[in-house]
């Protein structure tokens, strides 16, 4: 049970980290079409 809980926390953390990386890339770019993909 505890192991499963830790695994789900880890999965959520990884997903949030990936999303933050994508958001950072979007914020860094001036390409409007690329920004539009994320909205």
PDB file of N, CA, C and O in Angstrom:
ATOM      1  N   UNK A   1       0.833  -1.199   0.000  1.00  0.00           N
ATOM      2  CA  UNK A   1       0.000   0.000   0.000  1.00  0.00           C
ATOM      3  C   UNK A   1       0.876   1.261   0.000  1.00  0.00           C
ATOM      4  O   UNK A   1       0.688   2.146  -0.834  1.00  0.00           O
ATOM      5  N   UNK A   2       1.824   1.340   0.927  1.00  0.00           N
ATOM      6  CA  UNK A   2       2.691   2.518   1.004  1.00  0.00           C
ATOM      7  C   UNK A   2       3.502   2.696  -0.273  1.00  0.00           C
ATOM      8  O   UNK A   2       3.701   3.811  -0.755  1.00  0.00           O
ATOM      9  N   UNK A   3       3.963   1.573  -0.807  1.00  0.00           N
ATOM     10  CA  UNK A   3       4.764   1.639  -2.028  1.00  0.00           C
ATOM     11  C   UNK A   3       3.941   2.192  -3.190  1.00  0.00           C
ATOM     12  O   UNK A   3       4.438   2.974  -4.000  1.00  0.00           O
ATOM     13  N   UNK A   4       2.691   1.779  -3.258  1.00  0.00           N
ATOM     14  CA  UNK A   4       1.789   2.252  -4.309  1.00  0.00           C
ATOM     15  C   UNK A   4       1.554   3.756  -4.166  1.00  0.00           C
ATOM     16  O   UNK A   4       1.514   4.488  -5.155  1.00  0.00           O
ATOM     17  N   UNK A   5       1.400   4.199  -2.929  1.00  0.00           N
ATOM     18  CA  UNK A   5       1.181   5.614  -2.656  1.00  0.00           C
ATOM     19  C   UNK A   5       2.390   6.430  -3.087  1.00  0.00           C
ATOM     20  O   UNK A   5       2.243   7.474  -3.722  1.00  0.00           O
ATOM     21  N   UNK A   6       3.586   5.959  -2.745  1.00  0.00           N
ATOM     22  CA  UNK A   6       4.801   6.664  -3.149  1.00  0.00           C
ATOM     23  C   UNK A   6       4.926   6.710  -4.664  1.00  0.00           C
ATOM     24  O   UNK A   6       5.348   7.718  -5.231  1.00  0.00           O
ATOM     25  N   UNK A   7       4.557   5.611  -5.314  1.00  0.00           N
ATOM     26  CA  UNK A   7       4.648   5.554  -6.775  1.00  0.00           C
ATOM     27  C   UNK A   7       3.729   6.581  -7.411  1.00  0.00           C
ATOM     28  O   UNK A   7       4.107   7.225  -8.390  1.00  0.00           O
ATOM     29  N   UNK A   8       2.533   6.745  -6.872  1.00  0.00           N
ATOM     30  CA  UNK A   8       1.607   7.724  -7.437  1.00  0.00           C
ATOM     31  C   UNK A   8       2.105   9.144  -7.185  1.00  0.00           C
ATOM     32  O   UNK A   8       1.964  10.007  -8.051  1.00  0.00           O
ATOM     33  N   UNK A   9       2.684   9.396  -6.015  1.00  0.00           N
ATOM     34  CA  UNK A   9       3.273  10.714  -5.758  1.00  0.00           C
ATOM     35  C   UNK A   9       4.403  11.000  -6.739  1.00  0.00           C
ATOM     36  O   UNK A   9       4.525  12.112  -7.253  1.00  0.00           O
ATOM     37  N   UNK A  10       5.223   9.992  -6.992  1.00  0.00           N
ATOM     38  CA  UNK A  10       6.341  10.147  -7.918  1.00  0.00           C
ATOM     39  C   UNK A  10       5.832  10.434  -9.326  1.00  0.00           C
ATOM     40  O   UNK A  10       6.361  11.308 -10.013  1.00  0.00           O
ATOM     41  N   UNK A  11       4.808   9.705  -9.757  1.00  0.00           N
ATOM     42  CA  UNK A  11       4.226   9.921 -11.085  1.00  0.00           C
ATOM     43  C   UNK A  11       3.682  11.333 -11.220  1.00  0.00           C
ATOM     44  O   UNK A  11       3.908  11.992 -12.235  1.00  0.00           O
ATOM     45  N   UNK A  12       2.967  11.803 -10.204  1.00  0.00           N
ATOM     46  CA  UNK A  12       2.409  13.156 -10.237  1.00  0.00           C
ATOM     47  C   UNK A  12       3.536  14.178 -10.303  1.00  0.00           C
ATOM     48  O   UNK A  12       3.453  15.142 -11.064  1.00  0.00           O
ATOM     49  N   UNK A  13       4.576  13.979  -9.522  1.00  0.00           N
ATOM     50  CA  UNK A  13       5.715  14.896  -9.522  1.00  0.00           C
ATOM     51  C   UNK A  13       6.387  14.956 -10.880  1.00  0.00           C
ATOM     52  O   UNK A  13       6.739  16.037 -11.353  1.00  0.00           O
ATOM     53  N   UNK A  14       6.566  13.809 -11.509  1.00  0.00           N
ATOM     54  CA  UNK A  14       7.189  13.776 -12.832  1.00  0.00           C
ATOM     55  C   UNK A  14       6.324  14.480 -13.863  1.00  0.00           C
ATOM     56  O   UNK A  14       6.838  15.211 -14.709  1.00  0.00           O
ATOM     57  N   UNK A  15       5.017  14.268 -13.802  1.00  0.00           N
ATOM     58  CA  UNK A  15       4.105  14.914 -14.744  1.00  0.00           C
ATOM     59  C   UNK A  15       4.138  16.422 -14.561  1.00  0.00           C
ATOM     60  O   UNK A  15       4.160  17.162 -15.544  1.00  0.00           O
ATOM     61  N   UNK A  16       4.141  16.884 -13.327  1.00  0.00           N
ATOM     62  CA  UNK A  16       4.184  18.322 -13.070  1.00  0.00           C
ATOM     63  C   UNK A  16       5.499  18.904 -13.550  1.00  0.00           C
ATOM     64  O   UNK A  16       5.530  20.004 -14.102  1.00  0.00           O
ATOM     65  N   UNK A  17       6.588  18.174 -13.342  1.00  0.00           N
ATOM     66  CA  UNK A  17       7.899  18.649 -13.774  1.00  0.00           C
ATOM     67  C   UNK A  17       7.947  18.789 -15.292  1.00  0.00           C
ATOM     68  O   UNK A  17       8.460  19.782 -15.810  1.00  0.00           O
ATOM     69  N   UNK A  18       7.418  17.807 -15.999  1.00  0.00           N
ATOM     70  CA  UNK A  18       7.380  17.869 -17.459  1.00  0.00           C
ATOM     71  C   UNK A  18       6.523  19.034 -17.923  1.00  0.00           C
ATOM     72  O   UNK A  18       6.875  19.737 -18.870  1.00  0.00           O
ATOM     73  N   UNK A  19       5.396  19.235 -17.252  1.00  0.00           N
ATOM     74  CA  UNK A  19       4.504  20.336 -17.621  1.00  0.00           C
ATOM     75  C   UNK A  19       5.188  21.675 -17.386  1.00  0.00           C
ATOM     76  O   UNK A  19       5.054  22.593 -18.196  1.00  0.00           O
ATOM     77  N   UNK A  20       5.916  21.792 -16.287  1.00  0.00           N
ATOM     78  CA  UNK A  20       6.624  23.039 -15.995  1.00  0.00           C
ATOM     79  C   UNK A  20       7.706  23.304 -17.033  1.00  0.00           C
ATOM     80  O   UNK A  20       7.913  24.448 -17.437  1.00  0.00           O
ATOM     81  N   UNK A  21       8.398  22.253 -17.467  1.00  0.00           N
ATOM     82  CA  UNK A  21       9.412  22.414 -18.516  1.00  0.00           C
ATOM     83  C   UNK A  21       8.778  22.918 -19.803  1.00  0.00           C
ATOM     84  O   UNK A  21       9.327  23.802 -20.460  1.00  0.00           O
ATOM     85  N   UNK A  22       7.628  22.364 -20.167  1.00  0.00           N
ATOM     86  CA  UNK A  22       6.937  22.797 -21.382  1.00  0.00           C
ATOM     87  C   UNK A  22       6.472  24.237 -21.244  1.00  0.00           C
ATOM     88  O   UNK A  22       6.564  25.016 -22.192  1.00  0.00           O
ATOM     89  N   UNK A  23       5.975  24.590 -20.071  1.00  0.00           N
ATOM     90  CA  UNK A  23       5.499  25.947 -19.837  1.00  0.00           C
ATOM     91  C   UNK A  23       6.654  26.938 -19.918  1.00  0.00           C
ATOM     92  O   UNK A  23       6.506  28.031 -20.464  1.00  0.00           O
ATOM     93  N   UNK A  24       7.803  26.551 -19.372  1.00  0.00           N
ATOM     94  CA  UNK A  24       8.987  27.404 -19.412  1.00  0.00           C
ATOM     95  C   UNK A  24       9.434  27.621 -20.851  1.00  0.00           C
ATOM     96  O   UNK A  24       9.785  28.738 -21.233  1.00  0.00           O
ATOM     97  N   UNK A  25       9.422  26.566 -21.643  1.00  0.00           N
ATOM     98  CA  UNK A  25       9.789  26.677 -23.056  1.00  0.00           C
ATOM     99  C   UNK A  25       8.824  27.598 -23.784  1.00  0.00           C
ATOM    100  O   UNK A  25       9.240  28.419 -24.602  1.00  0.00           O
ATOM    101  N   UNK A  26       7.543  27.464 -23.492  1.00  0.00           N
ATOM    102  CA  UNK A  26       6.524  28.302 -24.113  1.00  0.00           C
ATOM    103  C   UNK A  26       6.734  29.760 -23.722  1.00  0.00           C
ATOM    104  O   UNK A  26       6.623  30.650 -24.565  1.00  0.00           O
ATOM    105  N   UNK A  27       7.034  30.007 -22.457  1.00  0.00           N
ATOM    106  CA  UNK A  27       7.210  31.378 -21.979  1.00  0.00           C
ATOM    107  C   UNK A  27       8.462  32.004 -22.585  1.00  0.00           C
ATOM    108  O   UNK A  27       8.528  33.219 -22.774  1.00  0.00           O
ATOM    109  N   UNK A  28       9.447  31.175 -22.886  1.00  0.00           N
ATOM    110  CA  UNK A  28      10.722  31.652 -23.406  1.00  0.00           C
ATOM    111  C   UNK A  28      10.637  32.016 -24.888  1.00  0.00           C
ATOM    112  O   UNK A  28      11.401  32.853 -25.368  1.00  0.00           O
ATOM    113  N   UNK A  29       9.718  31.392 -25.602  1.00  0.00           N
ATOM    114  CA  UNK A  29       9.666  31.572 -27.051  1.00  0.00           C
ATOM    115  C   UNK A  29       8.801  32.766 -27.442  1.00  0.00           C
ATOM    116  O   UNK A  29       7.890  33.153 -26.710  1.00  0.00           O
ATOM    117  N   UNK A  30       9.093  33.334 -28.589  1.00  0.00           N
ATOM    118  CA  UNK A  30       8.282  34.419 -29.131  1.00  0.00           C
ATOM    119  C   UNK A  30       7.406  33.926 -30.276  1.00  0.00           C
ATOM    120  O   UNK A  30       6.714  34.714 -30.921  1.00  0.00           O
ATOM    121  N   UNK A  31       7.439  32.619 -30.525  1.00  0.00           N
ATOM    122  CA  UNK A  31       6.678  32.031 -31.628  1.00  0.00           C
ATOM    123  C   UNK A  31       5.209  31.895 -31.220  1.00  0.00           C
ATOM    124  O   UNK A  31       4.861  31.057 -30.388  1.00  0.00           O
ATOM    125  N   UNK A  32       4.365  32.717 -31.807  1.00  0.00           N
ATOM    126  CA  UNK A  32       2.953  32.743 -31.414  1.00  0.00           C
ATOM    127  C   UNK A  32       2.268  31.406 -31.691  1.00  0.00           C
ATOM    128  O   UNK A  32       1.463  30.948 -30.880  1.00  0.00           O
ATOM    129  N   UNK A  33       2.574  30.781 -32.815  1.00  0.00           N
ATOM    130  CA  UNK A  33       1.945  29.499 -33.151  1.00  0.00           C
ATOM    131  C   UNK A  33       2.291  28.431 -32.116  1.00  0.00           C
ATOM    132  O   UNK A  33       1.443  27.620 -31.744  1.00  0.00           O
ATOM    133  N   UNK A  34       3.532  28.435 -31.659  1.00  0.00           N
ATOM    134  CA  UNK A  34       3.944  27.470 -30.645  1.00  0.00           C
ATOM    135  C   UNK A  34       3.198  27.727 -29.338  1.00  0.00           C
ATOM    136  O   UNK A  34       2.759  26.785 -28.679  1.00  0.00           O
ATOM    137  N   UNK A  35       3.056  28.975 -28.968  1.00  0.00           N
ATOM    138  CA  UNK A  35       2.316  29.327 -27.749  1.00  0.00           C
ATOM    139  C   UNK A  35       0.858  28.900 -27.857  1.00  0.00           C
ATOM    140  O   UNK A  35       0.267  28.427 -26.887  1.00  0.00           O
ATOM    141  N   UNK A  36       0.286  29.070 -29.038  1.00  0.00           N
ATOM    142  CA  UNK A  36      -1.124  28.754 -29.255  1.00  0.00           C
ATOM    143  C   UNK A  36      -1.405  27.268 -29.029  1.00  0.00           C
ATOM    144  O   UNK A  36      -2.506  26.904 -28.617  1.00  0.00           O
ATOM    145  N   UNK A  37      -0.426  26.413 -29.295  1.00  0.00           N
ATOM    146  CA  UNK A  37      -0.611  24.973 -29.109  1.00  0.00           C
ATOM    147  C   UNK A  37      -0.917  24.636 -27.652  1.00  0.00           C
ATOM    148  O   UNK A  37      -1.637  23.676 -27.379  1.00  0.00           O
ATOM    149  N   UNK A  38      -0.386  25.402 -26.732  1.00  0.00           N
ATOM    150  CA  UNK A  38      -0.523  25.079 -25.312  1.00  0.00           C
ATOM    151  C   UNK A  38      -1.773  25.676 -24.698  1.00  0.00           C
ATOM    152  O   UNK A  38      -2.126  25.337 -23.568  1.00  0.00           O
ATOM    153  N   UNK A  39      -2.445  26.551 -25.414  1.00  0.00           N
ATOM    154  CA  UNK A  39      -3.614  27.226 -24.841  1.00  0.00           C
ATOM    155  C   UNK A  39      -4.883  26.444 -25.149  1.00  0.00           C
ATOM    156  O   UNK A  39      -5.973  26.854 -24.749  1.00  0.00           O
TER     157      UNK A  39
END
